[in-house]
Amino acid sequence: MAEDAKVDPGPELSMVVPGSENKTRSQRLATTLPWYADLDAAAEAATRQGKLVFWLHLLGNIDGFT
């Protein structure tokens, strides 16, 4: 793909989300998913439950305040 080619991400991805909405979304994400601090423990639980591991690596805090 040429460097100057642009892909339209669609209306859902091209909108700017206000900081207050990002805070609400990150709080919901942080409180509704089970979080593991240990990858091996997460892998073991996922294997038992027949699920995948969602690995999120951040620089800073998930609440947006770094």
C-alpha positions in Angstrom: 0.0 0.0 0.0 1.3 3.4 -0.9 2.3 5.7 2.0 -0.2 8.4 0.9 -3.1 5.9 0.6 -5.6 6.5 3.4 -8.1 3.9 4.7 -11.4 5.2 6.0 -11.8 3.6 9.4 -15.6 4.3 9.4 -17.6 6.5 11.6 -17.2 4.4 14.8 -13.4 4.6 14.7 -12.9 8.1 13.3 -14.8 9.9 16.0 -12.9 11.6 18.9 -14.0 10.3 22.3 -14.1 12.8 25.1 -11.8 12.2 28.1 -14.8 11.7 30.4 -16.1 8.9 28.2 -12.6 7.3 28.0 -12.5 7.4 31.8 -15.9 5.7 32.1 -14.9 3.0 29.5 -11.6 2.3 31.2 -13.3 2.0 34.6 -15.8 -0.4 33.2 -13.0 -2.5 31.6 -11.0 -2.5 34.8 -13.9 -3.6 37.0 -15.8 -6.1 34.8 -13.0 -8.4 33.5 -11.1 -10.7 35.8 -7.5 -9.4 36.0 -4.4 -11.5 36.8 -1.1 -10.0 37.8 0.6 -13.3 37.0 0.6 -14.6 33.3 1.0 -18.2 34.4 -2.0 -18.0 36.7 -4.1 -16.4 33.9 -3.0 -19.1 31.4 -4.0 -21.8 33.9 -7.4 -20.3 34.6 -8.0 -19.9 30.9 -7.1 -23.5 30.2 -9.5 -24.7 32.9 -12.3 -22.5 31.5 -11.6 -23.2 27.8 -10.9 -19.5 27.2 -8.2 -17.4 25.7 -5.9 -15.0 27.6 -6.2 -11.3 26.8 -2.8 -9.8 27.5 -2.7 -6.1 27.9 0.6 -4.4 28.3 0.5 -0.7 29.2 2.9 2.1 29.8 1.2 4.0 32.6 -2.1 3.4 34.3 -5.3 2.0 32.7 -7.3 4.9 34.0 -5.5 7.3 31.7 -3.5 9.2 34.3 0.2 8.3 33.7 
